[in-house]
Amino acid sequence: MASLIGTHSGKFHCDEAFACFMLKQLPQFKDHSIVRTRDAAQLEKCDIVVDVGGVFDHSKQRYDHHQRGFTETMRTLEKLNFNTKLSSAGLVYAHYGKEVINQILGGSVESDKIDLFYHRLYEQFVEAIDAIDNGISQYDGVPRYHLPGNLSSRTGQFNAHWNEPENDVDERFQQAMQFIGGEFVRFLKYLANVWWPAREIIEQAVEKRFENDASGRIILIENGGCPWKEHFFDIEHEKNIGDDRITYILFQDTTNSSWRVQAIPVDKTFSFENRLPLPAAWRGLRDAELSKESGIDGGVFVHISGFIGGNLTREGALEMARKSLELDENPSKRAKLEQ
């Protein structure tokens, strides 16, 4: 008897395409064929069924989420702090995700690292698929602007359009699986090979912060290409440093030998609001004009919003950060400078 993964026929969505991709990465399902049907008798012959059938029962390998009364989340199934109702993608990820991660990364990853990647992949990748499939809005109210091309909509575009013949449906589904699966694998390998190695760098920078300034509010790394932000906030929370302590990060520009001083965002949820932007009097200035206004040689620029600035040397960038902190601690002096 053929080994089968069952899912529904008709228009396909990101969640079951992704669920099927994940299952096909595992040794126990990699040789299974995918049958797309809504015929209950056909589904009964399948070894595992996703996104159809009206049943969620892990012991029977049935993973539908459309039935009345279904309320499962990653909190209820995995004790993780996510309250988004699961789609078939989330259900398969909850039960097989760690195994999938280990398989893609070669089969010998430490369990604590798998746990970390598992949590982050749900937060950064899978949760949005669950939410969109369940009709959960990302925003309360009307978004300020339209952001096209999320993974769910891009996966859905593999369906035949209204003015195209509905042929090669199964082939289109396979293409959708490979698309969303490729995005997942790319993100996972980024976490394993790029994001994770940066953690030690940021951890050391936080530990050495008092070497840069007695306040402990300035950290320094050598390479601006290092993905520091999310590590930083996790480390700050773990060490209970407090969000009012570390204010600036210094790093060397990857394209030249100059240095940058960047204001740290308020927290990980903010992209554009910072703990202490560089002084208003410096903003929008460049080169000699900036050096004259700041009193610091080697000025390169300060962004008009004050979130980042540059200097030709590490010492100059450090002096910019120190002077901004000094002005923050002396509001009257800062106000006078910015008049």
Secondary structure as GFF3:
##gff-version 3
##sequence-region A 1 339
A	DSSP	beta_strand	4	7	.	.	.	ID=ss1
A	DSSP	alpha_helix	14	24	.	.	.	ID=ss2
A	DSSP	beta_strand	33	36	.	.	.	ID=ss3
A	DSSP	alpha_helix	40	44	.	.	.	ID=ss4
A	DSSP	beta_strand	48	50	.	.	.	ID=ss5
A	DSSP	beta_strand	56	57	.	.	.	ID=ss6
A	DSSP	three_ten_helix	58	60	.	.	.	ID=ss7
A	DSSP	beta_strand	62	63	.	.	.	ID=ss8
A	DSSP	alpha_helix	74	78	.	.	.	ID=ss9
A	DSSP	alpha_helix	88	104	.	.	.	ID=ss10
A	DSSP	alpha_helix	111	121	.	.	.	ID=ss11
A	DSSP	pi_helix	122	126	.	.	.	ID=ss12
A	DSSP	alpha_helix	127	133	.	.	.	ID=ss13
A	DSSP	alpha_helix	151	156	.	.	.	ID=ss14
A	DSSP	alpha_helix	169	190	.	.	.	ID=ss15
A	DSSP	pi_helix	191	195	.	.	.	ID=ss16
A	DSSP	alpha_helix	196	207	.	.	.	ID=ss17
A	DSSP	alpha_helix	209	212	.	.	.	ID=ss18
A	DSSP	beta_strand	218	223	.	.	.	ID=ss19
A	DSSP	alpha_helix	229	238	.	.	.	ID=ss20
A	DSSP	beta_strand	248	252	.	.	.	ID=ss21
A	DSSP	beta_strand	259	263	.	.	.	ID=ss22
A	DSSP	three_ten_helix	280	282	.	.	.	ID=ss23
A	DSSP	alpha_helix	287	294	.	.	.	ID=ss24
A	DSSP	beta_strand	299	302	.	.	.	ID=ss25
A	DSSP	beta_strand	308	311	.	.	.	ID=ss26
A	DSSP	alpha_helix	314	329	.	.	.	ID=ss27
A	DSSP	alpha_helix	331	338	.	.	.	ID=ss28
###
